[in-house]
Amino acid sequence: MKTKNHDKAHHGVPTEIQQFGTVIGRPISLDNKVRLTSAEKLNQILADTITLRDMYKKHHWQVSGPTFYQLHLLFDKHYGEQAELVDALAERVQTLGGVAIAMAHDVAETTRVNRPPRGREDATVQLFRLIEAHELIIGETREAAEQAAESGDDGTNDLLVSQILRTNEFQVWFLSEQIAGAGISDRDMEGAGEPVAVRRGH
């Protein structure tokens, strides 16, 4: 069964009822330009959050070493919390009249989070990767929240500040304490994080 055509016809009949990157009318007292801008920014955060969510599950399965048990549980807890954020972001995009990014190949083309290797990595490297992904999402969330507030999109601003930002900051706290517990300084963490921060060329 062939499933390659993401925007082509199925059995000769077009399947898309709305193109990605567009918004349809919504009677929510926000004009199309505001809703389109918010939907675009939310979709970027959504793609990065999906990637972070999946990275948590990868590390949950592959973590090893003396801190295996606590990290195994922590990574799975954070995975569940990120999964809730994914749903909230996607539903906000749809509420605005947009189309939420969803499929793995589309997410992979859109995310700015660096792709980890398929194999296992040391627990400290796993922590660094997660922290850097969080930092990226926190930065773009702050920017999008400010833009939403300035344009009067209070619903998007509320979601970004009260859920996305606070959850990511809280999770960074837990990860950072794991790094501190391993005897790694803030200077070491900042330097080691640079190579895995943001995928170039996006």
C-alpha positions as CSV (number, residue, x, y, z in Angstrom):
1,M,0.0,0.0,0.0
2,K,1.5,3.3,-1.1
3,T,1.1,6.2,1.3
4,K,3.7,8.7,0.0
5,N,1.6,11.5,-1.4
6,H,1.0,13.9,1.5
7,D,-0.8,16.6,-0.6
8,K,-1.8,14.6,-3.6
9,A,-5.1,12.9,-4.5
10,H,-6.3,9.6,-3.1
11,H,-7.8,7.5,-5.8
12,G,-8.0,10.6,-8.0
13,V,-9.9,12.6,-5.3
14,P,-8.2,15.5,-3.4
15,T,-8.1,14.7,0.3
16,E,-7.0,18.0,1.9
17,I,-9.8,20.2,3.0
18,Q,-7.4,22.8,4.3
19,Q,-3.8,23.4,3.5
20,F,-1.1,23.6,6.1
21,G,0.0,27.1,6.9
22,T,-3.5,28.6,6.4
23,V,-6.3,29.6,8.8
24,I,-10.0,29.5,8.3
25,G,-12.5,31.8,9.8
26,R,-13.2,31.6,13.5
27,P,-15.6,34.0,15.4
28,I,-13.2,34.6,18.3
29,S,-12.6,38.3,17.8
30,L,-9.2,38.0,16.3
31,D,-8.4,38.9,12.7
32,N,-6.9,36.4,10.2
33,K,-3.4,38.0,10.3
34,V,-3.2,37.6,14.1
35,R,-4.5,34.1,14.1
36,L,-2.1,33.1,11.2
37,T,0.9,34.5,13.0
38,S,0.0,32.8,16.3
39,A,-0.6,29.5,14.5
40,E,2.7,29.6,12.8
41,K,4.6,30.3,16.0
42,L,2.6,27.6,17.9
43,N,3.4,25.1,15.1
44,Q,7.1,25.7,15.5
45,I,6.9,25.2,19.3
46,L,4.7,22.2,18.7
47,A,7.2,20.5,16.4
48,D,10.0,21.2,18.9
49,T,7.8,19.9,21.8
50,I,7.0,16.7,19.9
51,T,10.7,16.2,19.4
52,L,11.5,16.8,23.1
53,R,8.7,14.5,24.1
54,D,10.1,11.7,22.0
55,M,13.6,12.4,23.2
56,Y,12.4,11.9,26.7
57,K,10.9,8.5,25.8
58,K,14.2,7.5,24.0
59,H,16.2,8.4,27.1
60,H,13.7,6.7,29.4
61,W,14.3,3.4,27.5
62,Q,18.0,3.8,27.0
63,V,19.3,5.4,30.2
64,S,22.0,3.4,32.1
65,G,24.4,3.7,34.9
66,P,24.1,4.2,38.7
67,T,21.3,6.7,38.4
68,F,19.3,4.5,36.1
69,Y,16.2,4.0,38.3
70,Q,15.7,7.6,39.2
71,L,16.3,8.9,35.7
72,H,14.2,6.1,34.2
73,L,11.2,7.3,36.3
74,L,12.0,11.1,35.9
75,F,12.2,10.9,32.1
76,D,8.9,9.0,31.8
77,K,7.2,11.6,34.1
78,H,8.5,14.4,32.0
79,Y,7.5,12.5,28.8
80,G,3.9,12.4,30.1
81,E,3.9,16.1,30.9
82,Q,5.3,17.0,27.5
83,A,2.6,14.8,25.8
84,E,0.0,17.0,27.5
85,L,1.7,20.1,26.2
86,V,1.7,18.6,22.7
87,D,-2.1,18.1,22.8
88,A,-2.7,21.6,24.2
89,L,-0.5,23.3,21.5
90,A,-2.2,21.3,18.7
91,E,-5.7,22.1,20.0
92,R,-4.8,25.8,20.2
93,V,-3.6,25.8,16.6
94,Q,-6.9,24.3,15.5
95,T,-8.9,26.7,17.7
96,L,-7.2,29.5,15.9
97,G,-8.4,28.0,12.6
98,G,-5.0,26.6,11.6
99,V,-3.7,23.1,10.9
100,A,-1.5,21.5,13.6
101,I,1.6,19.8,12.5
102,A,1.3,16.1,13.3
103,M,3.2,13.5,11.3
104,A,6.7,12.4,12.2
105,H,8.3,13.3,8.9
106,D,6.8,16.8,8.9
107,V,8.0,17.3,12.5
108,A,11.5,16.2,11.6
109,E,11.6,18.7,8.8
110,T,10.4,21.5,11.0
111,T,12.0,21.1,14.4
112,R,15.0,23.1,15.5
113,V,16.0,20.6,18.2
114,N,19.1,18.6,17.2
115,R,18.5,15.0,16.4
116,P,20.2,12.6,18.8
117,P,22.0,9.4,17.5
118,R,20.0,6.2,17.3
119,G,22.3,4.5,19.8
120,R,22.6,4.9,23.6
121,E,24.4,7.9,25.2
122,D,25.8,8.5,28.6
123,A,23.2,9.7,31.1
124,T,25.0,13.1,31.5
125,V,24.9,13.6,27.7
126,Q,21.2,12.7,27.8
127,L,20.6,15.4,30.4
128,F,22.5,18.0,28.4
129,R,20.5,17.3,25.3
130,L,17.2,17.6,27.2
131,I,18.3,20.9,28.9
132,E,19.3,22.4,25.6
133,A,16.0,21.4,23.9
134,H,14.1,22.9,26.8
135,E,16.2,26.1,26.6
136,L,15.3,26.4,22.9
137,I,11.6,25.9,23.5
138,I,11.6,28.3,26.5
139,G,13.2,31.0,24.3
140,E,10.8,30.7,21.4
141,T,7.9,30.4,23.9
142,R,8.8,33.7,25.5
143,E,9.0,35.4,22.1
144,A,5.7,34.0,20.9
145,A,4.0,34.9,24.2
146,E,5.1,38.5,23.9
147,Q,3.9,38.7,20.3
148,A,0.5,37.2,21.3
149,A,0.1,39.7,24.1
150,E,0.9,42.6,21.8
151,S,-1.6,41.4,19.2
152,G,-4.4,40.8,21.7
153,D,-4.3,37.0,21.4
154,D,-4.8,36.5,25.1
155,G,-5.7,32.8,24.8
156,T,-2.4,31.9,23.1
157,N,-0.5,34.1,25.6
158,D,-2.1,32.3,28.5
159,L,-1.4,28.9,27.1
160,L,2.3,29.7,26.4
161,V,2.9,31.4,29.8
162,S,0.8,29.3,32.2
163,Q,1.4,25.9,30.6
164,I,4.3,25.7,28.1
165,L,6.7,28.1,29.8
166,R,6.1,27.0,33.4
167,T,6.2,23.3,32.6
168,N,9.5,23.6,30.7
169,E,11.1,25.8,33.4
170,F,10.0,23.3,36.1
171,Q,11.4,20.4,34.2
172,V,14.7,22.2,33.6
173,W,15.0,22.6,37.4
174,F,14.8,18.9,37.9
175,L,17.3,18.1,35.1
176,S,19.7,20.8,36.4
177,E,19.7,19.3,39.9
178,Q,20.6,15.9,38.3
179,I,23.5,17.6,36.7
180,A,24.5,19.2,39.9
181,G,24.3,15.9,41.7
182,A,26.8,14.5,39.2
183,G,29.3,17.1,40.3
184,I,29.2,19.1,37.1
185,S,29.6,22.8,37.4
186,D,27.4,25.4,35.7
187,R,30.3,26.4,33.5
188,D,30.8,22.8,32.3
189,M,27.1,22.5,31.6
190,E,27.0,25.7,29.5
191,G,30.0,24.7,27.5
192,A,28.9,21.1,27.0
193,G,25.5,22.2,25.9
194,E,26.5,24.3,23.0
195,P,27.0,21.6,20.4
196,V,23.5,20.2,20.8
197,A,21.6,23.4,21.1
198,V,19.9,24.2,17.8
199,R,19.9,22.6,14.4
200,R,21.5,25.0,11.9
201,G,20.0,25.9,8.6
202,H,16.4,26.4,9.7
